Amino acid sequence: MNEALIAHQERGSIDALVLRALVRKLVAKGLLSEDDVRALLFDVAKRMNEVGSEQTDLEARNMVNEDLAPAFLGPS
């Protein structure tokens, strides 16, 4: 694999870790509520183009509940 691609992928992993840590810290300090995080994640999930079009509300909500919220807020 190309060294630049590997470095980019590693950077993406680090960025994701930092972002999740930041969100958790803001929630812990009460500056951001879990509902705020879930609403933001829902907006992002709704716009994801997984199958050629935006997700339905149900698909986006499932994505948030099953994948995104646990990654950002920890297991429920």
N, C-alpha and C positions, 0 to 999 in steps of 0.2 A: 504494500500500500504506500502511496505517496506520503512523504514526511509532512508536507504542508497539510494534507487532508487529516492525518492523524493528529497533528497539533490543533487543527480546527475542531475536531471532534472532542479532544480533551478539554479544550477551552469551553466548548458548549456544555460539557458535563460540569465543569467548575462553575460556570455562569448559573446553571440550573441549581446547583447546591447553594450558592450564595443567595440566589433569589428566594429559595425555600426557607433558608435560615433567616433572611430579612423579614419575610412574611410572618414566620413564627414569632420572631422577636417583637414585631409590631402588635401582634395579637396578644402576646404575653404582657405587654406594657399597656394594653387597653386602648391603643391608638387606632386599632383596626379590629372590627368584630369578625367573628367567624362567619356571620351572615354576609358581611361586606366581601369577604374573601370568596365565599360561595357565589355571590352575585357576579363578581368580577370573572371568576372562572366560568360561570354559565355564559356570560357574554362572549368570552373567547371561544368556548366549546361550540356555541351556536354558529359562529362564523367559520369554524373549521370545515374544510372541504374534503372529507374523507371518501365520499362516494360520488363525487361529481357535482354536488350541490351542498348548500348549507344544511346543517343538521336540523332535524325537527326538535321541538322543545323537549320531547321525551328522550330522544337520543342524547341531546346535550345534557339533560339532567342526569341521565344514567352515567354518562362520561364523567361528570363532576363527582357524583356520589361514589362511583366505583374506582376511578383512577386519579382524578385531579385533586379532589379535596384531601384524601388520605396522604398524598404526596406533599401537600402544602401544610396541612393541619395535623397530620399524624392520624393513626387509626382512631376510629370513633368508638 
